[in-house]
Amino acid sequence: MLMNIEIEKIEEGDFRVTVQEGDSRSSHTVTLQSDYYEKLTGGRVSAEELVRKSFEFLLEREPKEAILSRFDLTVIARYFPEYEGEIKKRV
């Protein structure tokens, strides 16, 4: 089933992410520190694109319902040690 990922910037460093899958929807609030953004992207893509790619990464590994409703992007690497290396390739 197709998943739609919407990223909305709430304020600098804070994003609301909505994942829509058929009639089912989940909402998440994600924090992104500027130094972590630079570390992962080198400024090559927007912060919104980094958040989107990060959710694509997560959704390949777990259902949207298992994703925390509020978290800092650095938390992903704690659960999935391959995250940083993989995301650098994707962006």
Sine and cosine of phi, psi and omega as CSV:
sin_phi,cos_phi,sin_psi,cos_psi,sin_omega,cos_omega
0.00,0.00,0.64,-0.77,-0.01,-1.00
-0.95,0.30,0.65,-0.76,0.05,-1.00
-0.90,-0.43,0.68,-0.73,0.05,-1.00
-0.94,-0.33,0.80,-0.60,-0.01,-1.00
-0.92,-0.40,0.89,-0.46,0.04,-1.00
-0.95,-0.31,0.73,-0.68,0.01,-1.00
-0.90,-0.43,0.81,-0.59,0.04,-1.00
-0.82,-0.58,0.83,-0.56,0.03,-1.00
-0.98,0.21,0.86,-0.51,0.01,-1.00
-0.99,0.11,-0.76,0.65,0.09,-1.00
-0.34,-0.94,0.05,-1.00,-0.05,-1.00
-0.82,0.57,0.88,-0.48,0.05,-1.00
1.00,0.04,-0.06,1.00,0.01,-1.00
-0.83,-0.56,0.74,-0.68,-0.05,-1.00
-0.73,-0.68,0.58,-0.81,0.15,-0.99
-0.98,-0.22,0.80,-0.61,-0.01,-1.00
-0.90,-0.44,0.81,-0.59,0.05,-1.00
-0.90,-0.43,0.80,-0.59,0.03,-1.00
-0.94,-0.35,0.88,-0.47,-0.01,-1.00
-0.94,-0.34,0.79,-0.61,0.02,-1.00
-0.70,-0.72,0.98,-0.18,-0.10,-1.00
0.89,0.46,-0.80,-0.59,0.02,-1.00
-1.00,0.02,-0.04,1.00,-0.08,-1.00
-0.99,-0.15,0.66,-0.75,-0.05,-1.00
-0.65,-0.76,0.59,-0.81,0.13,-0.99
-0.76,-0.65,0.47,-0.88,-0.03,-1.00
-0.79,-0.61,0.65,-0.76,-0.09,-1.00
-0.66,-0.75,0.57,-0.82,0.11,-0.99
-0.93,-0.37,0.83,-0.56,-0.10,-0.99
-0.85,-0.52,0.71,-0.70,0.06,-1.00
-0.96,-0.27,0.66,-0.75,0.01,-1.00
-0.72,-0.69,0.90,-0.43,0.05,-1.00
-0.98,0.21,0.60,-0.80,-0.07,-1.00
-0.88,0.47,-0.58,0.82,0.00,-1.00
-0.93,0.36,-0.57,0.82,0.04,-1.00
-0.95,0.32,-0.63,0.78,0.08,-1.00
-0.84,0.54,-0.74,0.68,0.01,-1.00
-0.89,0.45,-0.67,0.74,-0.01,-1.00
-0.86,0.51,-0.68,0.73,-0.07,-1.00
-0.99,0.13,-0.53,0.85,-0.14,-0.99
-0.90,-0.43,-0.36,0.93,-0.12,-0.99
0.87,0.49,0.36,0.93,0.01,-1.00
0.98,0.20,0.17,0.99,-0.07,-1.00
-0.95,0.30,-0.45,0.89,0.02,-1.00
-0.73,-0.68,0.25,-0.97,0.02,-1.00
-0.94,0.34,0.32,-0.95,0.07,-1.00
-0.88,0.48,-0.63,0.78,0.03,-1.00
-0.87,0.50,-0.65,0.76,0.01,-1.00
-0.92,0.40,-0.62,0.78,0.06,-1.00
-0.88,0.47,-0.69,0.73,0.02,-1.00
-0.89,0.45,-0.68,0.73,0.02,-1.00
-0.87,0.49,-0.75,0.66,0.00,-1.00
-0.89,0.45,-0.56,0.83,0.02,-1.00
-0.92,0.39,-0.63,0.78,0.04,-1.00
-0.94,0.33,-0.60,0.80,0.08,-1.00
-0.86,0.51,-0.69,0.73,0.04,-1.00
-0.85,0.53,-0.76,0.65,-0.02,-1.00
-0.89,0.45,-0.68,0.73,-0.07,-1.00
-0.94,0.35,-0.32,0.95,0.11,-0.99
-0.96,0.28,-0.30,0.95,-0.12,-0.99
-0.92,-0.39,-0.35,0.94,-0.03,-1.00
-0.40,-0.92,0.39,-0.92,0.03,-1.00
-0.94,0.35,0.42,-0.91,-0.04,-1.00
-0.84,0.54,-0.51,0.86,0.01,-1.00
-0.91,0.40,-0.36,0.93,-0.01,-1.00
-1.00,0.06,-0.18,0.98,-0.01,-1.00
-0.98,0.17,0.72,-0.69,-0.02,-1.00
-0.82,0.57,0.55,-0.84,-0.03,-1.00
-0.98,0.21,-0.38,0.92,0.03,-1.00
-0.56,-0.83,0.83,-0.56,0.02,-1.00
-0.31,-0.95,0.33,-0.95,0.12,-0.99
-1.00,-0.02,0.61,-0.79,-0.08,-1.00
-0.84,0.54,-0.46,0.89,0.00,-1.00
-0.89,0.45,-0.39,0.92,-0.05,-1.00
-0.90,0.44,-0.49,0.87,-0.06,-1.00
-0.83,0.55,-0.66,0.75,-0.05,-1.00
-0.91,0.42,-0.40,0.92,0.05,-1.00
-0.93,0.36,-0.61,0.79,-0.01,-1.00
-1.00,0.09,-0.56,0.83,-0.05,-1.00
-0.76,-0.65,1.00,-0.04,-0.07,-1.00
-0.84,0.54,-0.40,0.92,-0.02,-1.00
-0.99,0.17,-0.09,1.00,-0.12,-0.99
-0.81,0.59,-0.82,0.57,-0.10,-0.99
-0.88,0.48,-0.71,0.70,0.01,-1.00
-0.89,0.45,-0.66,0.75,-0.03,-1.00
-0.93,0.36,-0.67,0.74,-0.06,-1.00
-0.94,0.35,-0.55,0.84,0.04,-1.00
-0.89,0.46,-0.55,0.83,0.04,-1.00
-0.95,0.32,-0.56,0.83,-0.09,-1.00
-0.98,0.21,-0.42,0.91,-0.02,-1.00
-0.98,-0.19,0.00,0.00,0.00,0.00
